[in-house]
């Protein structure tokens, strides 16, 4: 693992880590993480992929983990910037050597996403540089897609607990609940607001036209969701990814039994998830073979 820093187009410094490919490099992978989840959570996947010949970049979005300011109180940001600026900068950074040759062919770039990563990809101004996108657990966020018991928990958090904590601290104290890093106030407010809509920000009148960004994506996509992912059930995924209307899209419903009985929203990247990782890397390898044969 090697530390890396790179600038976004609006001059925000992001911190990441490179996991060099072992042996002959097949391609590059960027990990686009979930809301408030630090890059270290994806370390096992990055190591697994590097052992199979992929060079992997993990990084923290602005306001999160190693890319956070000294204090989140008073820190201003737009949740869309995690895609438009931060992931876009990672794509540019990992595309620098795309003209290098591996067995006479260019080095392809892939993105593997988790939850918010599925939102971020459609916001990219440079998605054409990516040869394939594989995302786990993305969804529209609306409580109506969740089982009733989970709806009660989520609505209590959204409408009572988290707003009170955010008002008291000046940022969302997400870490208190063991669900990831603390969130900047603006990011939490936007996230909470858009989760009120069945189709997330596509239903927000103030976001008119955003669907055109997603319609412009033509990168092949696989969207895999566990049947026990209470925050992103397949119906929630379908409500969001349908906006990638011009991309070759494959939807996969994962049985929790595939990983021994439980996946949930975070299990896609826990230590027993290697069958899921292998499926994504096999898909990337298949895209490489198609490109080389063309």
Secondary structure, DSSP 8 states (H G I E B T S, - for coil): -EEEEEE-TT--EEEEEEE--SSS--EEEEEE--TT--GGGGHHHHHHHHHTTEEEEEE--TTSGGGS-S--TT----TTHIIIIIIHHHHHHHTTTTTSEETTEE-EEEEEEETHHHHHHHH-TTGGG-SEEEEES-----GGGS-HHHHHHHHHIIIIIHHHHHHHHSEE-GGGGTSSS-EEHHHHHHHHHHTTSTTGGGG-GGGTTTHHHHHT--S-EEEEEETT-TTS-HHHHHHHHTT-TTS-EEEEEE-GGGGTS--TTTGGGSTT-HHHHHHHHHHHHHHHHHHHH-
